[in-house]
Amino acid sequence: MLQDKKGFYVEKGTSDLCSSLQFVGKCGLIVNTKQHLLFWGLLFNLRIDYKLKRQDSTKTLLIKSEQLLRIEEHDFAMRPGFGGAAIPVGIDVQVESIDSISEVNMDFTMTLYLRHYWKDERLSFPSRTNQSRTFDSRLVKKIWVPDVFFVHSKRSFIHDTTMENIMLRVYPDGNILYSVRVTVTALCSMDFSSFPLDTQNCSLELESYAYNENDLMLYWKNGNDSLRTDEIVLSQFFIEHFHASSGLAFYSSTGWYNRLFINFILRRHIFFFMLQTYFPTMLMVVLSWVSFWIDRRAVPARVSLGMTTVLTMSTIITGVSSSMPQVSYVKAVDIYLWTSFLFVFLSVIEYAAVNYCTTLEEMRKMRRGKIPSTFDASQAMAFDGCFHDNDIELTTFTRMAPTLTSNPLTTPTQSSDIRAPEGTRLRRQRSVRENVDLLVNNSYMIDSYSRLAFPLSYLLFNTIYWSLYS
């Protein structure tokens, strides 16, 4: 700084500028005026900032709230009323959605709003309007909150988009509402003995982790109305009922704890499994019966049809088993699939029996000379797979006269004249061996009986199955 002739202090660069421009000795006055303008401009800006701060009081709201609630004056590591009676903590739950239900992992995922209600007189504050104050997660970390956790939970998290979904509301009298939006994956012990015609009972359990019943009393704030649900639609289940309950849990090392239950009943939709499992299985069983109408000499056709149905049933059983947990008991779908598989397998065995009996029948006829050596079996088959006598040249045999009569003294000629009176004709019942020989000698009858026996048996099985599990 330099002092000019009139006693004003100016900067060195300004003095040089003034001397170069030759402002008739008034340059010092210009500099003095410039300093006054800068001073008044700075004062004007400070007044504007002061007015904006008065209008926007939220910039110091957190600090004021901490002072108002006297957070620094208390030790919030201790529960309210420490050393006295147990503090009551009310719970209110609103289920937003059931995101997934896994049979393989035996668990479910649920998103819900969990609200806690309790009173902490340490946070009471004077208020003329009796209005509450609402805060976010930043103040929650500085006060005491209940340590409620989910029993049997596998994973859980609090949503944090765009901020942590936590709300804290403090009333002047010290009542507090603490709400969080959480997603939890919990265990559900499922019974698959009636799968897929089953009904599952699942529950989400809440409990205090550190405080037993002597320190914290957990209860439903509004009884059964404490549990509310939105309209929930699931792909494979129908929610029959939601209800709340409570109980006690005992731990040998820490004592008794209050436990709250969110119970819900799930009934499975059967239509999906009808389309994916039951209908294809029924079609495979019916398809296996087609071989009963195919010529018994068409070995490639009947064998390929039987093997195709067996392999298809194996694929269906494998697909169902891969989507289910490895349980040690038999499920309802297993009974249906394996019984249907047995029907398909028996249709293959039936053709093996038909083919074997046909071979034996031909060998016996060849030995008796009923079938000439030049006989072509392919020319003697009808569409129903049966041989006809008029297609085969049979050797004629003379009929043998009956030798046994009722009276041993009667001659064969006399016995032929004796006729049994009407209504007294007797027929000897065939033995089991004779019936087997009859089937062996007439193998086409096996297919004829199977056309009726297999459908009736399968119809009877379906009637019993659906009456038991529906």
DOPAZA-749618 format. One record per residue (C-alpha): residue in one letter; residue number from 1; chain; x, y, z. Coordinates in nm, 3 decimals. Example, Ala and Ser with C-alpha at 12.3 -4.5 7.8 and 13.67 -1.06 7.14 Angstrom:
% residues 2
residuo,num,cadena,xx,yy,zz
a,1,A,1.230,-0.450,0.780
s,2,A,1.367,-0.106,0.714
//
This chain:
% residues 470
residuo,num,cadena,xx,yy,zz
m,1,A,0.000,0.000,0.000
l,2,A,0.116,0.352,-0.087
q,3,A,0.004,0.687,0.051
d,4,A,-0.077,0.952,-0.202
k,5,A,-0.055,1.325,-0.155
k,6,A,-0.398,1.365,-0.008
g,7,A,-0.343,1.097,0.255
f,8,A,-0.539,0.812,0.090
y,9,A,-0.391,0.464,0.081
v,10,A,-0.396,0.298,-0.256
e,11,A,-0.246,-0.019,-0.398
k,12,A,0.078,0.001,-0.581
g,13,A,-0.068,-0.116,-0.909
t,14,A,-0.349,0.132,-0.876
s,15,A,-0.106,0.420,-0.813
d,16,A,0.086,0.328,-1.126
l,17,A,-0.235,0.312,-1.322
c,18,A,-0.341,0.652,-1.196
s,19,A,-0.011,0.810,-1.277
s,20,A,-0.017,0.663,-1.624
l,21,A,-0.372,0.778,-1.696
q,22,A,-0.316,1.117,-1.530
f,23,A,-0.657,1.138,-1.359
v,24,A,-0.590,1.493,-1.234
g,25,A,-0.493,1.372,-0.882
k,26,A,-0.835,1.211,-0.808
c,27,A,-0.743,0.847,-0.833
g,28,A,-0.728,0.807,-0.453
l,29,A,-1.092,0.916,-0.431
i,30,A,-1.191,0.646,-0.678
v,31,A,-1.018,0.376,-0.472
n,32,A,-1.184,0.494,-0.152
t,33,A,-1.525,0.475,-0.322
k,34,A,-1.447,0.122,-0.442
q,35,A,-1.379,0.004,-0.084
h,36,A,-1.709,0.145,0.032
l,37,A,-1.894,-0.040,-0.242
l,38,A,-1.728,-0.370,-0.151
f,39,A,-1.819,-0.325,0.215
w,40,A,-2.185,-0.254,0.153
g,41,A,-2.210,-0.544,-0.096
l,42,A,-2.069,-0.788,0.158
l,43,A,-2.313,-0.661,0.421
f,44,A,-2.606,-0.708,0.182
n,45,A,-2.505,-1.070,0.109
l,46,A,-2.483,-1.148,0.478
r,47,A,-2.835,-1.017,0.535
i,48,A,-2.967,-1.236,0.250
d,49,A,-2.798,-1.549,0.393
y,50,A,-2.941,-1.470,0.736
k,51,A,-3.294,-1.445,0.597
l,52,A,-3.259,-1.775,0.408
k,53,A,-3.139,-1.952,0.720
r,54,A,-3.435,-1.821,0.915
q,55,A,-3.674,-1.946,0.647
d,56,A,-3.508,-2.294,0.620
s,57,A,-3.485,-2.424,0.975
t,58,A,-3.432,-2.787,0.863
k,59,A,-3.060,-2.731,0.829
t,60,A,-3.025,-2.748,1.207
l,61,A,-3.329,-2.969,1.274
l,62,A,-3.127,-3.276,1.374
i,63,A,-2.921,-3.082,1.623
k,64,A,-3.229,-2.919,1.767
s,65,A,-3.406,-3.252,1.791
e,66,A,-3.117,-3.411,1.979
q,67,A,-3.122,-3.122,2.222
l,68,A,-3.500,-3.135,2.250
l,69,A,-3.504,-3.511,2.317
r,70,A,-3.204,-3.481,2.553
i,71,A,-3.029,-3.771,2.385
e,72,A,-2.689,-3.680,2.528
e,73,A,-2.824,-3.677,2.884
h,74,A,-2.928,-4.045,2.893
d,75,A,-2.768,-4.383,2.844
f,76,A,-2.973,-4.544,2.570
a,77,A,-2.774,-4.866,2.588
m,78,A,-3.014,-4.958,2.872
r,79,A,-3.378,-5.036,2.814
p,80,A,-3.648,-4.799,2.945
g,81,A,-3.731,-4.863,3.308
f,82,A,-3.421,-5.074,3.365
g,83,A,-3.442,-5.264,3.692
g,84,A,-3.820,-5.241,3.707
a,85,A,-4.105,-5.425,3.544
a,86,A,-4.078,-5.561,3.192
i,87,A,-4.134,-5.300,2.923
p,88,A,-4.436,-5.382,2.702
v,89,A,-4.363,-5.369,2.329
g,90,A,-4.662,-5.394,2.094
i,91,A,-4.621,-5.539,1.747
d,92,A,-4.824,-5.459,1.437
v,93,A,-4.754,-5.631,1.103
q,94,A,-4.879,-5.561,0.753
v,95,A,-4.784,-5.829,0.501
e,96,A,-4.707,-5.670,0.165
s,97,A,-4.636,-5.983,-0.037
i,98,A,-4.524,-6.345,-0.031
d,99,A,-4.252,-6.340,-0.292
s,100,A,-4.177,-6.710,-0.328
i,101,A,-4.238,-7.054,-0.179
s,102,A,-3.977,-7.322,-0.240
e,103,A,-4.059,-7.689,-0.189
v,104,A,-3.700,-7.794,-0.253
n,105,A,-3.554,-7.566,0.018
m,106,A,-3.866,-7.582,0.236
d,107,A,-3.883,-7.207,0.291
f,108,A,-4.081,-6.897,0.194
t,109,A,-3.991,-6.533,0.133
m,110,A,-4.215,-6.258,0.270
t,111,A,-4.203,-5.877,0.254
l,112,A,-4.375,-5.697,0.541
y,113,A,-4.401,-5.376,0.739
l,114,A,-4.298,-5.442,1.099
r,115,A,-4.412,-5.178,1.349
h,116,A,-4.310,-5.154,1.716
y,117,A,-4.490,-4.956,1.985
w,118,A,-4.343,-4.876,2.326
k,119,A,-4.298,-4.588,2.569
d,120,A,-3.965,-4.429,2.664
e,121,A,-4.010,-4.134,2.900
r,122,A,-3.651,-4.032,2.839
l,123,A,-3.758,-3.909,2.493
s,124,A,-4.058,-3.705,2.612
f,125,A,-4.049,-3.337,2.521
p,126,A,-4.268,-3.028,2.580
s,127,A,-4.504,-2.937,2.299
r,128,A,-4.781,-2.678,2.285
t,129,A,-4.954,-2.842,1.985
n,130,A,-4.901,-3.202,2.108
q,131,A,-4.768,-3.296,1.766
s,132,A,-4.528,-3.585,1.713
r,133,A,-4.191,-3.563,1.546
t,134,A,-4.087,-3.804,1.270
f,135,A,-3.727,-3.907,1.204
d,136,A,-3.538,-4.146,0.980
s,137,A,-3.270,-4.404,1.047
r,138,A,-3.005,-4.152,1.152
l,139,A,-3.170,-4.090,1.489
v,140,A,-3.263,-4.458,1.538
k,141,A,-2.897,-4.546,1.585
k,142,A,-2.872,-4.312,1.885
i,143,A,-3.166,-4.440,2.095
w,144,A,-3.286,-4.771,2.235
v,145,A,-3.507,-4.986,2.010
p,146,A,-3.640,-5.343,2.064
d,147,A,-3.411,-5.618,1.933
v,148,A,-3.682,-5.822,1.761
f,149,A,-3.556,-6.093,1.525
f,150,A,-3.715,-6.364,1.308
v,151,A,-3.685,-6.716,1.444
h,152,A,-3.579,-6.983,1.188
s,153,A,-3.495,-6.714,0.933
k,154,A,-3.237,-6.793,0.667
r,155,A,-3.193,-6.445,0.520
s,156,A,-3.340,-6.104,0.591
f,157,A,-3.267,-5.743,0.504
i,158,A,-3.413,-5.395,0.545
h,159,A,-3.487,-5.220,0.217
d,160,A,-3.260,-4.924,0.148
t,161,A,-3.389,-4.771,-0.177
t,162,A,-3.365,-4.479,-0.202
m,163,A,-3.299,-4.449,0.171
e,164,A,-3.328,-4.704,0.447
n,165,A,-3.697,-4.782,0.488
i,166,A,-3.702,-4.693,0.858
m,167,A,-3.938,-4.454,1.029
l,168,A,-3.926,-4.331,1.389
r,169,A,-4.213,-4.125,1.531
v,170,A,-4.181,-3.976,1.882
y,171,A,-4.480,-3.831,2.069
p,172,A,-4.452,-3.563,2.340
d,173,A,-4.547,-3.808,2.617
g,174,A,-4.266,-4.050,2.520
n,175,A,-4.470,-4.298,2.313
i,176,A,-4.273,-4.424,2.016
l,177,A,-4.364,-4.583,1.684
y,178,A,-4.077,-4.760,1.508
s,179,A,-4.151,-4.904,1.162
v,180,A,-3.927,-5.093,0.919
r,181,A,-3.987,-5.253,0.579
v,182,A,-3.813,-5.588,0.574
t,183,A,-3.790,-5.896,0.353
v,184,A,-3.727,-6.226,0.527
t,185,A,-3.674,-6.583,0.408
a,186,A,-3.779,-6.828,0.677
l,187,A,-3.808,-7.202,0.720
c,188,A,-4.141,-7.376,0.669
s,189,A,-4.160,-7.742,0.767
m,190,A,-4.372,-7.889,0.490
d,191,A,-4.543,-8.227,0.476
f,192,A,-4.550,-8.368,0.123
s,193,A,-4.733,-8.693,0.196
s,194,A,-5.036,-8.558,0.002
f,195,A,-4.840,-8.364,-0.262
p,196,A,-4.967,-8.211,-0.491
l,197,A,-5.309,-8.233,-0.325
d,198,A,-5.163,-8.093,-0.003
t,199,A,-5.223,-7.804,0.235
q,200,A,-4.923,-7.645,0.409
n,201,A,-4.917,-7.460,0.741
c,202,A,-4.636,-7.204,0.761
s,203,A,-4.553,-6.945,1.025
l,204,A,-4.318,-6.652,1.072
e,205,A,-4.203,-6.622,1.433
l,206,A,-4.087,-6.302,1.608
e,207,A,-3.895,-6.288,1.932
s,208,A,-3.663,-6.062,2.132
y,209,A,-3.306,-6.179,2.108
a,210,A,-3.155,-6.040,2.432
y,211,A,-3.447,-5.960,2.661
n,212,A,-3.646,-6.242,2.818
e,213,A,-3.996,-6.207,2.961
n,214,A,-3.861,-6.040,3.277
d,215,A,-3.728,-5.746,3.074
l,216,A,-3.947,-5.723,2.763
m,217,A,-4.308,-5.829,2.709
l,218,A,-4.382,-5.879,2.341
y,219,A,-4.750,-5.879,2.244
w,220,A,-4.984,-5.811,1.952
k,221,A,-5.094,-5.450,1.987
n,222,A,-5.449,-5.494,1.855
g,223,A,-5.501,-5.867,1.903
n,224,A,-5.604,-6.049,1.585
d,225,A,-5.640,-5.713,1.406
s,226,A,-5.267,-5.656,1.445
l,227,A,-5.204,-5.868,1.135
r,228,A,-5.316,-5.711,0.808
t,229,A,-5.250,-5.828,0.454
d,230,A,-5.275,-5.682,0.110
e,231,A,-5.435,-5.878,-0.172
i,232,A,-5.181,-6.155,-0.230
v,233,A,-5.196,-6.376,-0.539
l,234,A,-4.962,-6.673,-0.574
s,235,A,-4.899,-6.888,-0.880
q,236,A,-4.919,-7.232,-0.717
f,237,A,-5.098,-7.165,-0.388
f,238,A,-5.416,-7.017,-0.257
i,239,A,-5.392,-6.848,0.084
e,240,A,-5.680,-6.982,0.289
h,241,A,-5.623,-6.801,0.617
f,242,A,-5.395,-6.552,0.796
h,243,A,-5.404,-6.531,1.174
a,244,A,-5.183,-6.415,1.460
s,245,A,-5.098,-6.604,1.777
s,246,A,-4.851,-6.582,2.064
g,247,A,-4.667,-6.814,2.298
l,248,A,-4.354,-6.868,2.504
a,249,A,-4.018,-7.015,2.407
f,250,A,-3.779,-7.165,2.659
y,251,A,-3.401,-7.171,2.636
s,252,A,-3.212,-7.362,2.902
s,253,A,-2.939,-7.100,2.941
t,254,A,-3.142,-6.776,2.929
g,255,A,-3.500,-6.858,3.028
w,256,A,-3.844,-6.786,2.884
y,257,A,-3.907,-6.547,2.595
n,258,A,-4.226,-6.407,2.445
r,259,A,-4.281,-6.525,2.089
l,260,A,-4.530,-6.402,1.830
f,261,A,-4.651,-6.612,1.535
i,262,A,-4.774,-6.505,1.191
n,263,A,-4.959,-6.817,1.074
f,264,A,-5.095,-6.873,0.725
i,265,A,-5.242,-7.177,0.549
l,266,A,-5.154,-7.251,0.188
r,267,A,-5.360,-7.479,-0.038
r,268,A,-5.194,-7.585,-0.361
h,269,A,-5.355,-7.529,-0.700
i,270,A,-5.394,-7.870,-0.863
f,271,A,-5.459,-7.753,-1.220
f,272,A,-5.088,-7.697,-1.296
f,273,A,-5.002,-8.052,-1.193
m,274,A,-5.299,-8.191,-1.379
l,275,A,-5.160,-8.046,-1.701
q,276,A,-4.796,-8.126,-1.636
t,277,A,-4.814,-8.463,-1.461
y,278,A,-5.150,-8.637,-1.433
f,279,A,-5.287,-8.593,-1.786
p,280,A,-4.962,-8.702,-1.960
t,281,A,-4.945,-9.003,-1.728
m,282,A,-5.302,-9.103,-1.809
l,283,A,-5.234,-9.072,-2.181
m,284,A,-4.926,-9.292,-2.156
v,285,A,-5.121,-9.562,-1.976
v,286,A,-5.403,-9.552,-2.232
l,287,A,-5.146,-9.555,-2.513
s,288,A,-4.996,-9.875,-2.373
w,289,A,-5.335,-10.043,-2.414
v,290,A,-5.324,-9.990,-2.790
s,291,A,-5.089,-10.289,-2.816
f,292,A,-5.378,-10.518,-2.715
w,293,A,-5.542,-10.445,-3.051
i,294,A,-5.224,-10.488,-3.255
d,295,A,-5.156,-10.822,-3.416
r,296,A,-4.970,-11.048,-3.175
r,297,A,-4.731,-11.142,-3.457
a,298,A,-4.631,-10.776,-3.511
v,299,A,-4.339,-10.799,-3.272
p,300,A,-4.158,-10.474,-3.370
a,301,A,-4.476,-10.267,-3.342
r,302,A,-4.582,-10.394,-3.002
v,303,A,-4.234,-10.396,-2.850
s,304,A,-4.151,-10.042,-2.968
l,305,A,-4.485,-9.912,-2.840
g,306,A,-4.431,-10.074,-2.501
m,307,A,-4.076,-9.943,-2.466
t,308,A,-4.179,-9.593,-2.570
t,309,A,-4.447,-9.572,-2.304
v,310,A,-4.212,-9.713,-2.038
l,311,A,-3.939,-9.461,-2.118
t,312,A,-4.187,-9.174,-2.126
m,313,A,-4.318,-9.269,-1.783
s,314,A,-3.960,-9.283,-1.654
t,315,A,-3.900,-8.930,-1.783
i,316,A,-4.214,-8.798,-1.613
i,317,A,-4.117,-8.959,-1.282
t,318,A,-3.764,-8.816,-1.304
g,319,A,-3.892,-8.466,-1.379
v,320,A,-4.127,-8.465,-1.082
s,321,A,-3.863,-8.602,-0.846
s,322,A,-3.606,-8.339,-0.947
s,323,A,-3.839,-8.056,-0.843
m,324,A,-3.911,-8.206,-0.501
p,325,A,-3.704,-8.244,-0.185
q,326,A,-3.552,-8.582,-0.115
v,327,A,-3.794,-8.697,0.154
s,328,A,-3.795,-9.043,0.307
y,329,A,-4.169,-9.106,0.277
v,330,A,-4.400,-9.171,-0.017
k,331,A,-4.591,-8.880,-0.168
a,332,A,-4.932,-8.895,-0.329
v,333,A,-4.789,-8.814,-0.669
d,334,A,-4.541,-9.101,-0.628
i,335,A,-4.824,-9.344,-0.568
y,336,A,-5.002,-9.231,-0.884
l,337,A,-4.692,-9.224,-1.104
w,338,A,-4.554,-9.559,-0.992
t,339,A,-4.892,-9.730,-1.015
s,340,A,-4.934,-9.594,-1.368
f,341,A,-4.582,-9.707,-1.446
l,342,A,-4.680,-10.053,-1.323
f,343,A,-4.977,-10.059,-1.563
v,344,A,-4.749,-9.965,-1.852
f,345,A,-4.493,-10.223,-1.750
l,346,A,-4.759,-10.493,-1.719
s,347,A,-4.877,-10.420,-2.072
v,348,A,-4.525,-10.505,-2.193
i,349,A,-4.520,-10.818,-1.979
e,350,A,-4.863,-10.909,-2.119
y,351,A,-4.727,-10.913,-2.471
a,352,A,-4.431,-11.122,-2.360
a,353,A,-4.678,-11.375,-2.220
v,354,A,-4.885,-11.367,-2.539
n,355,A,-4.580,-11.419,-2.753
y,356,A,-4.456,-11.704,-2.537
c,357,A,-4.795,-11.878,-2.531
t,358,A,-4.827,-11.842,-2.907
t,359,A,-4.491,-12.008,-2.954
l,360,A,-4.589,-12.298,-2.727
e,361,A,-4.921,-12.337,-2.908
e,362,A,-4.752,-12.362,-3.245
m,363,A,-4.494,-12.607,-3.119
r,364,A,-4.766,-12.836,-2.981
k,365,A,-4.960,-12.825,-3.307
m,366,A,-4.647,-12.902,-3.501
r,367,A,-4.586,-13.204,-3.283
r,368,A,-4.944,-13.328,-3.329
g,369,A,-4.924,-13.273,-3.702
k,370,A,-5.210,-13.026,-3.713
i,371,A,-5.000,-12.767,-3.889
p,372,A,-4.837,-12.871,-4.216
s,373,A,-4.472,-12.796,-4.266
t,374,A,-4.559,-12.562,-4.553
f,375,A,-4.789,-12.352,-4.332
d,376,A,-4.730,-11.973,-4.347
a,377,A,-4.842,-11.810,-4.023
s,378,A,-4.859,-11.460,-4.174
q,379,A,-5.134,-11.572,-4.411
a,380,A,-5.350,-11.717,-4.137
m,381,A,-5.381,-11.409,-3.916
a,382,A,-5.691,-11.195,-3.895
f,383,A,-5.699,-10.831,-3.793
d,384,A,-5.783,-10.923,-3.436
g,385,A,-5.465,-11.128,-3.403
c,386,A,-5.643,-11.464,-3.389
f,387,A,-5.596,-11.779,-3.595
h,388,A,-5.904,-11.928,-3.758
d,389,A,-5.961,-12.299,-3.817
n,390,A,-6.075,-12.252,-4.174
d,391,A,-5.738,-12.096,-4.254
i,392,A,-5.549,-12.402,-4.133
e,393,A,-5.563,-12.753,-4.278
l,394,A,-5.627,-12.967,-3.973
t,395,A,-5.599,-13.342,-3.969
t,396,A,-5.934,-13.508,-3.925
f,397,A,-5.986,-13.724,-3.621
t,398,A,-6.264,-13.972,-3.557
r,399,A,-6.484,-13.905,-3.262
m,400,A,-6.451,-14.152,-2.980
a,401,A,-6.772,-14.300,-2.845
p,402,A,-6.843,-14.242,-2.478
t,403,A,-6.732,-14.533,-2.267
l,404,A,-6.863,-14.427,-1.931
t,405,A,-7.230,-14.462,-1.852
s,406,A,-7.440,-14.438,-1.548
n,407,A,-7.504,-14.814,-1.555
p,408,A,-7.202,-15.036,-1.611
l,409,A,-7.423,-15.318,-1.743
t,410,A,-7.565,-15.099,-2.018
t,411,A,-7.412,-15.128,-2.361
p,412,A,-7.287,-14.823,-2.546
t,413,A,-7.579,-14.846,-2.785
q,414,A,-7.828,-14.848,-2.504
s,415,A,-7.655,-14.567,-2.326
s,416,A,-7.679,-14.348,-2.633
d,417,A,-8.055,-14.379,-2.620
i,418,A,-8.073,-14.269,-2.260
r,419,A,-8.105,-13.895,-2.232
a,420,A,-8.066,-13.701,-1.914
p,421,A,-8.380,-13.520,-1.815
e,422,A,-8.385,-13.143,-1.864
g,423,A,-8.241,-12.937,-1.580
t,424,A,-8.010,-13.212,-1.460
r,425,A,-7.712,-13.147,-1.693
l,426,A,-7.388,-13.133,-1.494
r,427,A,-7.067,-12.957,-1.600
r,428,A,-6.739,-13.029,-1.432
q,429,A,-6.553,-12.715,-1.318
r,430,A,-6.212,-12.665,-1.473
s,431,A,-5.910,-12.667,-1.251
v,432,A,-5.648,-12.391,-1.248
r,433,A,-5.413,-12.600,-1.454
e,434,A,-5.680,-12.663,-1.714
n,435,A,-5.749,-12.288,-1.735
v,436,A,-5.381,-12.220,-1.783
d,437,A,-5.362,-12.482,-2.052
l,438,A,-5.664,-12.327,-2.217
l,439,A,-5.492,-11.987,-2.229
v,440,A,-5.173,-12.143,-2.358
n,441,A,-5.360,-12.325,-2.631
n,442,A,-5.561,-12.010,-2.712
s,443,A,-5.312,-11.727,-2.658
y,444,A,-5.532,-11.475,-2.838
m,445,A,-5.765,-11.487,-2.536
i,446,A,-5.499,-11.309,-2.325
d,447,A,-5.530,-10.999,-2.542
s,448,A,-5.908,-11.026,-2.532
y,449,A,-5.916,-11.036,-2.153
s,450,A,-5.656,-10.758,-2.124
r,451,A,-5.868,-10.522,-2.333
l,452,A,-6.125,-10.530,-2.056
a,453,A,-5.920,-10.600,-1.743
f,454,A,-5.663,-10.321,-1.779
p,455,A,-5.909,-10.030,-1.830
l,456,A,-6.138,-10.148,-1.551
s,457,A,-5.848,-10.188,-1.309
y,458,A,-5.708,-9.845,-1.391
l,459,A,-6.051,-9.688,-1.355
l,460,A,-6.090,-9.850,-1.014
f,461,A,-5.748,-9.722,-0.907
n,462,A,-5.831,-9.365,-1.011
t,463,A,-6.160,-9.378,-0.825
i,464,A,-5.991,-9.486,-0.502
y,465,A,-5.700,-9.242,-0.546
w,466,A,-5.902,-8.927,-0.605
s,467,A,-6.154,-9.015,-0.335
l,468,A,-5.874,-9.046,-0.078
y,469,A,-5.666,-8.738,-0.165
s,470,A,-5.919,-8.489,-0.302
//
